[in-house]
């Protein structure tokens, strides 16, 4: 009985410490938001200047907080898919700090039960749906969850079919964040070929063959009524704002807003990290097929 009590006490202490850390992070975010508001003219030209991290993997929490406070948001609702266990995500701060309503989706086993075991599920208006996202099912998944009309933010990060899924999505958001493949550069209008069952490491051992270029996203954004305002400093997320909501945000070309990723997550044929960087990333996937979104032709990476 003593050992059980000891474990329980340790668990309570750890939980209390984690809550204290989270509360401090939330307090710090409010201070940083205030500082960002004093630097608004510069941030409107370069959104990277607003970066800070609370729950996001990189500095996206700061960018998102700045934008939702600056823009005239239609509805305080978000949709994010590709969230993992949701401990590290780009909308968790929106949920906890801003009390937005949210829909999150991922496909790993026990996703829904894991999320529902977190106290955020009863404390906030969050819907978790276990699904493997495709261009064929995305709209029905959203509609089934009663997310209709306009929403404040849409975030797409599925390591593969980002272009095809965004092209298919019918719901409109004031702010759209989409993961891009920095290895494709800013001059190539490329996306991976559509495969309903696309899995990043199954298509190429390196994990570098996935997603879409910034240029292809910019072209698609223009067709859908959005403007490109830049990327995060990590070089993996591109930001788009509905044209009617832009206000004084500076829009950018693909070249102007592109950021080359410095993180090195590529793997060798044995599944070990090989830490490729720069042009070596693209060289690793020479011979792979890509779809040119401007010519509508299949090309081979050379």
C-alpha positions in Angstrom: 0.0 0.0 0.0 2.9 2.3 0.8 4.4 1.9 -2.7 1.0 2.6 -4.3 0.7 5.8 -2.3 4.2 6.8 -3.2 3.5 6.4 -6.9 0.3 8.3 -6.6 2.0 11.1 -4.7 4.7 11.3 -7.3 2.1 11.4 -10.1 0.2 14.2 -8.4 3.4 16.2 -7.9 4.4 15.6 -11.6 0.9 16.7 -12.7 1.1 19.8 -10.5 4.5 20.7 -11.9 3.3 20.2 -15.5 0.3 22.4 -14.9 2.6 25.1 -13.4 4.8 25.0 -16.4 1.9 25.2 -18.8 0.4 28.2 -16.8 3.8 30.0 -17.0 4.0 29.3 -20.7 0.5 30.8 -21.2 1.4 33.8 -19.2 4.6 34.3 -21.2 2.6 34.1 -24.4 0.4 36.9 -23.3 3.5 39.1 -22.6 5.0 38.2 -26.0 1.7 39.0 -27.7 1.8 42.4 -26.1 5.4 42.9 -27.3 4.5 41.9 -30.8 1.7 44.4 -30.9 4.3 47.1 -30.3 6.2 45.9 -33.3 3.2 45.6 -35.6 4.6 47.6 -38.6 7.6 45.3 -38.9 5.7 42.1 -38.4 3.2 43.0 -41.1 6.2 42.9 -43.5 7.8 39.8 -42.0 5.6 37.4 -40.0 8.6 35.5 -38.7 9.3 38.4 -36.3 6.3 37.4 -34.3 7.5 33.8 -33.6 7.5 32.1 -30.2 6.7 28.6 -29.1 4.3 27.2 -26.5 2.8 24.0 -27.9 3.9 24.3 -31.6 6.9 22.4 -32.8 8.6 25.6 -34.1 7.6 29.3 -33.6 4.2 29.1 -35.2 2.3 29.8 -31.9 3.5 33.4 -32.0 2.7 33.9 -35.7 -0.8 32.5 -35.3 -1.5 34.6 -32.1 -0.4 37.7 -33.9 -2.5 37.0 -37.0 -5.7 36.1 -35.2 -5.5 39.3 -33.1 -4.7 41.4 -36.2 -7.2 39.9 -38.7 -10.9 40.3 -38.5 -11.7 36.6 -37.9 -15.1 35.4 -39.1 -15.5 32.4 -36.7 -13.4 31.3 -33.8 -13.1 27.8 -35.2 -10.2 25.8 -36.4 -9.5 22.6 -38.3 -6.1 20.9 -38.0 -5.2 17.5 -39.3 -1.9 15.6 -38.9 -1.7 16.4 -35.2 -0.1 13.3 -33.8 -1.1 13.0 -30.1 -1.9 16.8 -30.0 0.7 17.5 -27.3 2.7 19.4 -29.9 0.5 21.2 -32.4 -0.2 24.6 -33.9 -3.8 24.9 -32.6 -3.5 23.7 -29.0 -2.7 27.3 -27.9 -5.8 28.5 -29.8 -7.9 26.0 -27.9 -6.5 26.7 -24.4 -5.5 30.4 -24.6 -8.3 31.7 -26.9 -11.1 29.2 -26.2 -11.7 28.5 -29.9 -13.8 25.5 -31.1 -11.7 22.9 -32.9 -11.7 19.8 -35.0 -8.5 17.7 -35.1 -7.9 14.5 -37.1 -5.2 11.9 -37.3 -5.0 8.2 -38.3 -2.9 6.5 -35.7 -4.5 3.8 -33.6 -6.3 4.9 -30.4 -6.1 8.6 -31.5 -9.6 9.4 -30.3 -9.4 7.6 -27.0 -6.0 9.2 -26.3 -7.2 12.7 -27.0 -10.4 12.1 -25.0 -8.3 11.0 -22.0 -6.7 14.5 -21.9 -8.6 17.0 -19.7 -8.7 19.4 -22.6 -11.4 17.3 -24.2 -14.0 18.2 -21.5 -12.6 21.6 -20.7 -12.8 22.9 -24.3 -15.0 22.5 -27.3 -12.8 20.0 -29.2 -13.7 17.2 -31.6 -11.2 14.5 -32.4 -11.8 12.2 -35.4 -9.7 9.2 -36.3 -9.2 9.2 -40.1 -6.7 8.8 -42.9 -7.2 12.0 -44.9 -7.7 11.8 -48.7 -9.1 14.3 -51.2 -12.1 12.0 -51.6 -13.1 11.9 -47.9 -12.0 15.3 -46.5 -15.3 17.2 -47.1 -17.5 14.5 -45.7 -15.3 14.3 -42.6 -15.6 18.0 -42.1 -19.3 18.1 -42.7 -19.9 15.1 -40.4 -18.3 17.1 -37.6 -20.6 20.1 -38.2 -17.9 22.4 -39.3 -19.6 24.3 -42.1 -19.4 27.7 -43.7 -16.4 29.9 -42.8 -13.8 29.1 -40.1 -10.9 31.1 -38.7 -8.0 28.7 -39.4 -7.3 25.6 -41.4 -4.0 23.8 -40.9 -2.9 20.9 -43.2 0.1 18.8 -42.3 -0.2 15.2 -43.6 3.3 14.6 -45.1 2.1 13.9 -48.6 -1.1 15.0 -50.3 -1.3 18.5 -49.0 -1.8 20.1 -52.4 -4.5 17.6 -53.5 -6.4 17.9 -50.3 -6.4 21.7 -50.2 -7.5 21.8 -53.8 -10.5 19.6 -52.8 -11.5 21.3 -49.6 -14.8 23.2 -49.9 -14.7 25.0 -46.5 -13.2 28.5 -46.4 -10.9 29.7 -43.7 -9.6 33.3 -43.1 -6.1 31.9 -42.4 -4.6 28.8 -44.0 -1.4 27.1 -42.9 0.1 24.3 -45.0 3.2 22.3 -44.7 5.5 22.6 -47.7 8.5 20.6 -48.9 11.5 22.9 -48.7 13.6 20.5 -50.7 11.5 21.3 -53.8 12.8 24.9 -53.7 10.8 28.0 -54.7 11.0 27.8 -58.5 9.6 24.3 -59.1 5.7 24.0 -59.3 5.8 20.5 -57.9 3.7 18.2 -55.8 3.9 14.5 -55.3 1.7 12.4 -57.5 -1.7 11.7 -55.9 -1.9 8.4 -54.1 -4.9 7.9 -51.9 -2.7 5.7 -49.6 0.4 7.9 -49.7 2.8 7.2 -46.8 6.0 9.2 -46.8 8.6 6.6 -45.9 7.0 3.9 -48.0 7.3 6.0 -51.1 11.0 6.8 -50.5 13.2 5.6 -47.7 14.7 9.1 -47.1 11.3 10.7 -46.2 12.3 13.6 -48.5 9.7 12.7 -51.2 6.5 14.2 -49.8 4.2 17.2 -50.1 4.3 20.2 -52.3 6.4 23.2 -53.2 5.7 26.8 -52.1 5.2 27.8 -55.7 2.5 25.3 -56.3 0.8 26.4 -53.1 1.0 30.0 -54.1 -0.6 29.2 -57.5 -3.4 27.2 -55.8 -3.9 29.9 -53.2 -4.5 32.5 -56.0 -7.1 30.3 -57.6 -8.9 29.9 -54.2 -8.8 33.6 -53.3 -5.8 33.7 -50.9 -2.5 35.6 -50.7 0.8 34.3 -49.6 2.3 36.2 -46.6 5.4 34.1 -45.8 6.7 31.1 -44.0 7.9 30.3 -40.6 11.6 30.5 -39.9 11.9 26.7 -39.6 11.0 26.4 -43.3 8.1 24.0 -43.1 4.8 26.0 -42.9 3.5 28.4 -45.4 0.9 31.0 -44.5 -2.0 32.2 -46.6 -4.7 34.8 -45.8 -8.1 35.3 -47.6 -7.8 38.3 -49.9 -10.7 40.0 -48.2 -9.0 39.8 -44.8 -5.5 41.0 -45.7 -5.6 44.5 -44.3 -2.0 45.8 -44.3 -0.2 42.5 -44.4 2.6 42.4 -47.0 2.0 39.7 -49.7 4.9 37.9 -51.1 6.0 35.9 -54.2 7.1 32.3 -53.7 10.7 33.5 -54.0 10.3 36.3 -51.5 8.5 34.3 -48.9 10.3 30.9 -49.2 12.5 29.7 -46.3 14.9 26.8 -46.7 14.5 24.3 -43.9 17.6 23.7 -41.8 16.3 20.7 -39.9 17.8 17.4 -41.1 15.3 14.5 -40.7 16.3 12.4 -43.8 17.1 8.7 -43.4 19.3 6.2 -45.2 18.2 2.9 -46.6 18.7 1.3 -43.2 16.3 3.7 -41.5 19.0 5.7 -39.8 19.3 9.5 -39.9 21.9 10.7 -42.4 21.5 14.4 -41.7 21.3 15.6 -45.3 21.1 19.4 -45.8 20.9 21.9 -48.7 21.0 20.6 -52.2 21.9 17.1 -51.0 18.2 16.7 -50.0 17.0 17.0 -53.5 19.8 14.9 -54.9 18.7 12.1 -52.7 15.3 11.8 -54.5 16.6 12.2 -58.1 14.5 9.9 -60.3 11.3 10.3 -58.4 8.2 11.4 -60.2 6.5 14.7 -59.5 3.4 16.4 -60.9 4.0 19.9 -62.4 1.0 21.9 -61.3 1.5 24.5 -64.1 1.9 22.2 -67.1 -0.2 19.4 -65.6 2.5 17.0 -66.6 4.4 14.3 -64.8 8.1 15.0 -64.5 11.2 13.2 -63.2 13.4 14.9 -60.6 16.8 15.4 -62.2 
